[in-house]
């Protein structure tokens, strides 16, 4: 019971004995043989391990009933012998295999959940695109949009859970390999030691494709429940695992993604500092020296604006197309512009400009205005700078995309209208591609 983590209450639900009888039999007296067998069958679920433990339990029960030298309990060995060590290692290996089976089920389930959620997100995106051209379906469109947002959140969570499960499963497998090698070494001196046979993990029924994709609300609830249970499982079993050895490919990719985000935020922070610093230099020089000297700050704020625009993605996406056209390739890749990314970058620069205005007003306060103006200016400026670095303006971006789509409806037949798939005046609820 201790090895498999079965409590008294859980045992009471698995065997046909009253609580008082169970408590009495577990206090140290020799229980009936039927009780011993019932406990072993209720606690040890793996068939091969159950048969081994039943045989050992009967031997121990017989030895306790008739303690004499004529009773032999398998295996007969001293505490420090090879047989005893082999049995101890075998028991430990069974514990590790049971734990590994749980982790493997979590890993397989997380991978299956990622694949299913990707299909669900793609299906919802297709439905949203189809309804975007139907003005009368506004209510259904709002429901689908909310479901799509939730599905994308669950997909991100499932990908993170998959990475964590792969790391834990790898660590658990390494411990299992070490115990198998140790058991193989001891088995040479202890031929009676039993061999552990791993059990294949199976996907739960609720993650089967047909069942999962049949109902969107049920799929989202199933995903959330599975991910919560997986997080609790990894938290419970993670502390029992040995220290991790070289990371898996998934972990390396995760670390690279973290490093990319850190560098991106650092570049944005530097961009804010350059823009704010350049604006303050411009104000100071043009106020106390001459207006012509105020242009010096452009050497600071111009690179700052460039860093705030996050040019790295644009370089990655557009450089192959530009290089192909420079080389006059026969089939150059096409250009693509994501309005969401464009508006996000423009809004980020706008927040940074507002922070720069606040910094200039702070500088002016020291010379022209009462110092109590610093009370609202300083926290407002710091908040704008922080939001520029780490904030996300998704609601504003959605509003801008909607407005752009309605403007596109004013000019049917243009490239902008074709991009939004609109042919009429605003009010067609145009959506971004």
N, C-alpha and C positions, 0 to 999 in steps of 0.2 A: 504494500500500500504506500509506503514511504517513497519507494523508488519511482512508482508511476504517478505519484501525486494524487492518490485517491483518498478523500476525506471520509470520516465516519458517516456523514450524511449522504455522500454519494454512494457509499457501499450499501447503505440501507435501502436505496432505491434499486439496487441491482440484484440483491439476493432475497429470498423469501424468508427472512428472519426478522424478528422484532428488534427494536433498538436495544432493549434491555439484554436480550440474548447475545447480540453482537458485542455489546460492551463487556458482558461477563466472559465471553469466550476469548476476548482479546486482552484480558487483564493479566494473563500469565499462566493460567491453568491449561491443561491439555484439552483442546476442544474435540468434539466429535469429528470423525474423518469426513463425513459428508459436508460439514461446515468448512473444513479446510479446502476441500475440492471446490465448493461453491465460491469461496473467496478467490481462489486462484483463477477460476474461469471468469469471474466478474472483473478482475483487475488486469489480467494478462490477456489481451485480445488477439495478438498475433498467434496463428495456429501452431507453428513449429515451436515458438518460445513457450507457449502454453503447455504443450506436451512435455517439454523438458522440465518446466517448473512443477507440473503436477507430479512427475516421477520423484523429483527431489522432495516435494512436500510430503508425499506418502512415506518416503524413507525417514524423513525427520519426525513425522508423526509417529511412525512405528518405533523409532528410537526413544521418543519421549514416553510412549506407552509402556515399553518394556526395556528400561535402561539396563543393559548388561553387555558383557563382552561378546555375546553371541550375535548381537544385532550389528550389522555392518551398514553404515550410511555412505552412499556413494556421493562424492569420491572420498576414499579414506586417505587422508594426507595431513601432515602437519601444517601449521599456519604459514610456514616459510617455504614449503615444498613447491616444486614446479607445478604439480597438479592443482594445489590451492591457488597459486598465482594465475594459472591458466583459467580456472573457474572464475576467479575474481575479475580477470580481464574480460572474459566472455560476458559476464553480467554487465560490466561497464559498457561493453560494445553494444549490447542489446539496448541499454538505456540511450546511448548515443544514436543508434539507428532509429529508435522511436522518435527521438527529437528531430533527427534529420528528415524523417518522413513528414513530420508536421511542417518543417521549413520548406521541403520540396513541394508539398501541396500548396503552400503559400506562394512560392516562386512561380509554379506553373499557373496557379490561379491569377496571379498578377499579370503574367504575360498574356494569358487568354483575355483578361479584362481589358488590357490595352488594345488588343486587336478588335475586340467587340466594340469598345467605345469609339475607336477610329471609324468603324463602319457606321455606328450610330450617328456620329458627328457629320460624316459625309452625307448620310441620308437626310438629316435635318437641314444641312446646307442646301441640298437640292430642293427640298420642300420650300425653304425660305425664298430661294431664287424664283421658284415657280409662282409663289404667291405675291412676290413683289410687283408683278404686273397686273394684279387683280385688286383694284381699289376697294371693292366691297368686302374683302377678306381681312380687314384691319384687325379684328379681334383674334382671329385664328393666327394671323401673322405675329401678334404680340405673344401669344402662347408658345408658338414654335421658336421665336427668338429667345424667350426665357429658357425653354428646354435646351436650346443649342448652347446658351451660355453655361447652364449647369453641366451639360455633357462635356464641354471643354474643360471646365474646372475639374470634373471627375477624371478626365483623361490625364491632365497634368498630375493630379494626385496619384493616379495609377502608375504613371511612369516613374515617379519618385519612389513609390512602394516597390516597384519591380527592381530598381537599382539597389534598394536596401535589402530586399529578399535575396538577390543574387550574391551580395556581399556576405550575408549571414550563412547562406547555403554553402558558399565556398569555404568559409571558415569551419563550418560543421563537417564538411566532407574531408577536410585536411585532418581533423581530429579522428574521424572514422578510419582513414587510411593508416594513421599512426597506430591506432589500437589493433587493426587487422595485422599489421606487421609484427607487433609485439605478441599477439596471440599465435601467429604462425611460428614465431621463434619458440614460444613455450610449448606448443603442441608437439614438437619433436620429443620433448621429455614427458609429455602428458597426452598420450594418444586418446584418452577417454574424453578429452575436452570437446564440447560440442561446437560446431561451426555455425556462425551467425549467417543467416541468409537474408539479404535486404529485400524489402517489399516495395513494389512500384507504387508511386503516388498516382492517385486518380483525381480528375477534375470533379468538383461538386456539380450536382445536377443543374443548379441555378445558373451556371456559367456555360451551359450548352448553348450553341449558337441560336437554334430555332426558338428555344424558350426565352433567351435573353432579349432578342430583337423583336419579339412579338408585341411587346407593350413598352412604350417609352418611359412612362412613369414607373412601372415596375423595374425596368432596367436601371434607372437612376437610383431607385431605392436599394436594389440589389448591389449595385456598385458601391454605394456609400456604406452599406452594412458589411460587405466583404472587406473593404479597405480599413474600416474601423477595427474589425476583428483581426486583420493581419497586423495592424499597428500594435495592438495589444499582445499578439503572439510574439512579434519580434522583440518587443520590450521585455517580455517575460523570459524568452529563451536567449536573448542576446548576451545577458550577463553570465550565462553558463558557458559560453564559448571561449576558447583560448584567444590570445591576442592575434590580431589579423596579420597575415604574412603578405607578400606582394599583392597589390590590389588587382582586381579583375578589370577587363576592358571597360565595362560599364562604369566602374568607379573612377577610372582614369578620365573617361569622358565627362563624368559628373564634376570632377575636380577642374577639368579644363573649362567647363561651363561656368563654374564659380569664379575662376580666375578671369574669364572674359567679362563677367559682370562687374567684378572689382575694378578692372582696368577701364571699363566703360564709364563707371561712376566717377573714377578718379579723373578721367579726361573731362567729364562734364563739370566737375568741381573746379578744375583748372580753368576751363572755359569761363565759368562764372567769375572767378577771381580776375581773370584778364579783362573781361568786359567791364566789371565794376571798377577795377583799377584804372583802366584806360579812360573811363568816363570821368573819374575823379581827377585824373591828371589833366584832362582837357579842360575841366571846369576851373581847376586851380590856375593853370597857366593863362587861360583866356581872361580870368578875372583879375589876377594880380600882375600880369605882365602885358600881354597883348593878345588880341584875338587870333593873329596869325600863328602865335606859338601854341594855340590850343589844338592844332592838328597833330601834335606829336602823339597824342593818345591813341591815334588810329593804329599805330604799330602794336598796341596792346589789345584793343578791343576787337580788331579784325580777326586775329588768330583765335580769340575767344569765341566769336560767333561761329567760326569754322568748326571748332571742337564741339560746340553745343549742337551742331547739326548732325552729329554722329556720321561722319562721311564714310566710315569703314564699310557699312553694309552697301551703300551706294557704289563704292569702289568695287566691291565683290560682285555685285549684280550687273553693273553697267560696263565695267572695263572689258570683259570678254566681247561684248557687242561692239564697243568702240574700237578695240584692237582689230576685230575682224573687218570692220569697215575701212580702217587705215590700211590694212593689208589687201583690201579688195578681194576678200574671200568670196567664193561662189555662193555659199549658203550661210550668211552671217546670222547669229542668233538675234531674235527680236528684242525690242525695247519693251519694258513694262514699268509702269509707275503705279505705286500703291498710294492712293489718296490718304489712307489712314496714316501711313508713315510720314507723308508730306505734311499733313496738318499737325501731327504730333511734334515734328521738329519745329515748325513755325510757332506753335504755342510755347514750346520750350524756350525759344529765343525771346518770345514776348514776355514770359515770366522773368527771364534774365534781364531784359531791358527795364522792366519795372523795378527789379532789385537794384539796378544801376542808378535809376532815378532816385530811389530811396537813399542810396549811399551819397549821391550828390547833395541831396537835401540835408543829410546829416552833416556833411562838410560845411554847407552854407550856414547851418544852425550855429556852429561854433563862432562864426564871424558876424552874422547879421540878425539872428533871431534869438528869442529867449531859449535857454537851455531845456526848459520843460518840454519843448518839441521833440527832444530825444526819446521821451517816454513812449510815444506811439511809433516813432520812426524806426528805432533800433529793432524792436521785435518784428515789426512788419517787414523790414528789409531782410532780416535773417530768415524769416519764414518764406519769403519769396525765393531767396537763394537756395534754401533747402528743398523747396518744392521743385525748383528748376532741376536739381540734381537727381532726386529720387521720386518725384511726383509722377502721376499718371493722369492725363486729361481725357480719359475715354468718353465721358458724357459730352464734353465740348467737341471732341472729334466727331462723334456721331451726329451732333447737331450740324456741324460744318459740312459733313458729307451729305446729309439730307438736304441742306440748303443748296449745295452745289448741284445735286440731282434735280432739284426744282428749277434752278437756273438753266440747267441743261435742257429742260423741257421747253424753254422759251426759244430754243434754237434747234428745231428738228432738222435732221439731216447732217449735222456737224459731227466731228469726231467725238466731241464731248457727249453729245446726245447718244451716239452709238455705244459709247463706253457704258453709259447708264441704262441702255436699252429702253429709252423713252422716245415717244413719238408725238406727245401732246404737250399741252401747257402744264405748269405746276399744279399740284394736286393729284398727280398720278402716283404719289408715294414712291418715287424713284429711290432705288437703293444702289449703293456702290458695288462694283463688280468684286 
